[in-house]
Amino acid sequence: MYNVRYHIASLVGVFLALALGLILGGLVVQRGTIDRQQGALVEGLRREFSALRSENRDLAAHNVVLTGFSADMSGEWVRDRLMGKSVVVVSGAGRTDGVDSATEAVELAGGTAISVTLVKRDLGLRDEALRSELTSEPYSADLLASVTSSLAAEWIGLQTDRPVTEALQDAEVIVVEGLEPGVGAVGLVTVALQAGKPDQNGLGLAAAFVGQESLAVAGETDSVTTGLARAAWNREIPAFDTLGTSVGSYTLVSLLSGAKSGLYGSAEGATAPYPDVPQE
């Protein structure tokens, strides 16, 4: 016997089956489309990565050639530029970033590096016992500036006696190596840091050299950012932040040879990457 409820249930079942079929069919088609899109995307990325890898190899090889050429050319230019001249290289008692690079650049140019290490802050002048060896004045910024200026004068001059230098060495405030009697320095380069920051006494010595119409430079390495170059230039001391590279060697020797003062390297607001090469 015909059952209406059965008929209705059958029709509902058929429609539900159709609806489910449509949904599942749509999902299959959609999934196929997504899979094709993903496959195309992956293949495109593979091709792009392969092209970039090839380009990177070419750029690396090109960079090796340029780096070697730069080193050779800068080495030829700096050679003998400081022949027979002495340059003070000032460092701090902590990190010595750049000391070897600065010394090597000076020596490559035919110069002699005089090593000065600043052991104590403020040149130890806050120590009353040490201060009494130099003066009866109390500690002050003016006293520090006066002693700094005296040190610069002793290192620039050709005198055989250097009493302020000797007093500070005896007190183990500074360590000086290579400063021979009767030999004066034509310039100074400071790489001095204290606790990873610019050593103000090193900058003070550089400023004292500039104030006595001698040459001074602040060199910051390209591997560690310390703010030394910027701090120096803020005091109108020539500076650069590429020490440890062939460009840095050229810049150092160029500035010690009288190149135009400036802030050279990659720092924001730098004058240029390096000083102009003189037309000879």
SVG drawing of the C-alpha trace seen along z (x, -y; Angstrom):
<svg xmlns="http://www.w3.org/2000/svg" viewBox="-2 -75 119 77">
<polyline fill="none" stroke="black" stroke-width="0.4" points="0.0,0.0 1.2,-3.4 2.5,-5.3 2.7,-9.1 5.1,-9.5 7.4,-6.9 7.2,-8.8 8.0,-12.1 10.9,-10.5 12.2,-9.0 12.0,-12.4 13.9,-14.1 16.5,-11.4 17.0,-11.9 17.3,-15.6 19.7,-15.2 21.8,-12.8 21.8,-15.3 22.8,-18.1 25.6,-16.1 26.8,-15.0 26.9,-18.6 28.8,-19.7 31.3,-16.8 31.7,-17.4 32.4,-21.1 35.0,-20.3 36.8,-17.9 36.8,-20.4 37.9,-23.2 40.6,-21.0 41.9,-20.1 42.1,-23.8 43.9,-24.6 46.3,-21.8 47.1,-23.1 47.5,-26.6 49.8,-25.4 51.8,-23.4 52.2,-26.3 53.3,-28.6 55.9,-26.1 57.3,-25.6 57.5,-29.4 59.3,-29.8 61.7,-27.0 62.6,-28.7 63.0,-32.1 65.2,-30.6 67.3,-28.9 67.8,-32.2 68.6,-34.1 71.1,-31.4 72.8,-31.7 72.8,-35.5 74.2,-35.4 77.1,-33.1 77.9,-35.6 77.8,-38.6 80.0,-36.8 82.6,-36.0 82.4,-39.6 82.8,-40.9 85.9,-38.8 87.5,-40.4 86.5,-44.0 87.7,-43.4 91.0,-42.1 91.4,-45.0 90.5,-47.5 93.0,-46.0 95.8,-46.1 95.1,-49.6 94.7,-51.1 97.8,-49.3 99.8,-50.8 98.4,-54.3 99.2,-54.2 102.7,-52.7 105.4,-55.1 102.9,-57.9 104.0,-58.2 107.6,-57.2 109.8,-58.3 106.9,-59.6 105.6,-58.5 101.9,-58.3 100.4,-57.7 97.8,-55.0 95.6,-55.3 93.5,-52.5 91.6,-51.7 92.3,-49.1 89.3,-47.0 88.3,-46.1 91.1,-46.8 89.0,-46.8 90.9,-48.4 94.3,-48.6 96.0,-46.1 94.3,-47.5 95.3,-51.0 98.9,-49.9 99.1,-47.9 97.8,-50.8 100.4,-53.2 103.2,-50.7 102.1,-49.8 102.4,-53.5 106.0,-53.4 105.3,-55.1 106.1,-54.1 103.2,-53.4 103.6,-54.7 101.3,-52.7 99.4,-54.4 97.0,-52.5 94.7,-54.4 94.4,-52.4 92.4,-54.6 89.6,-57.1 90.3,-60.8 94.0,-60.0 93.9,-58.9 93.6,-62.6 90.8,-61.8 93.4,-60.0 94.8,-62.6 98.1,-60.9 98.8,-60.8 97.4,-64.3 99.8,-65.7 102.7,-64.5 101.7,-66.9 99.9,-69.8 98.4,-71.1 95.1,-71.9 92.0,-69.9 90.5,-67.8 88.4,-69.6 87.6,-69.4 90.0,-72.3 92.8,-70.3 92.1,-67.2 92.1,-69.4 95.4,-71.0 97.1,-67.6 95.7,-66.2 97.1,-69.2 100.5,-68.7 100.6,-65.1 99.8,-66.1 102.6,-68.7 105.1,-66.2 104.2,-63.6 104.3,-66.1 107.5,-67.8 111.1,-66.6 112.1,-66.9 114.1,-64.2 112.3,-64.7 108.6,-64.1 107.8,-64.6 104.0,-64.4 104.1,-61.2 106.7,-59.7 104.6,-60.5 101.5,-58.9 103.4,-55.9 105.0,-55.5 101.5,-55.6 100.4,-53.0 97.7,-55.3 98.9,-55.0 101.2,-52.6 103.4,-54.1 105.5,-52.0 107.7,-53.2 108.0,-56.9 111.7,-57.5 113.5,-60.6 113.9,-63.3 111.1,-61.8 107.9,-63.6 104.5,-62.3 103.0,-63.9 99.5,-62.7 97.3,-60.6 94.6,-58.0 92.3,-57.0 90.4,-53.7 90.0,-53.9 86.8,-52.5 85.7,-52.2 82.9,-49.7 82.2,-49.5 81.7,-53.3 83.9,-56.1 86.7,-56.8 86.4,-60.5 90.1,-60.8 91.1,-59.3 88.9,-61.9 90.4,-64.6 93.9,-63.7 92.8,-63.8 91.2,-67.2 94.4,-68.4 96.4,-67.3 94.0,-69.2 94.2,-72.2 98.0,-72.2 97.7,-72.2 98.7,-68.6 96.7,-65.7 94.3,-63.5 91.7,-60.8 89.2,-58.6 88.8,-55.1 85.8,-52.9 85.8,-49.3 83.3,-48.1 82.5,-45.0 81.4,-46.6 79.3,-49.7 80.4,-51.9 79.5,-55.4 83.2,-56.5 83.3,-58.0 80.1,-60.1 81.3,-61.2 84.6,-62.3 83.0,-64.2 80.7,-65.9 83.9,-67.4 85.2,-68.3 87.8,-65.5 88.1,-63.7 86.7,-60.2 85.7,-57.1 83.9,-53.8 85.6,-51.4 88.7,-50.6 89.8,-47.0 89.1,-47.2 91.2,-48.3 88.9,-51.4 89.6,-52.1 93.4,-51.8 93.2,-54.3 91.0,-56.7 93.2,-56.6 96.4,-57.3 94.7,-59.8 93.5,-61.8 96.9,-61.6 98.3,-62.9 96.1,-66.0 93.0,-65.0 89.8,-67.1 88.4,-66.7 85.1,-64.9 83.1,-61.9 83.8,-59.1 82.2,-55.7 78.6,-54.4 77.3,-56.4 74.2,-58.5 75.2,-61.9 78.7,-60.8 80.7,-63.3 81.5,-60.5 82.5,-56.8 86.1,-57.8 88.2,-61.0 88.8,-62.1 91.8,-60.4 94.3,-63.2 95.1,-63.8 98.8,-63.3"/>
</svg>
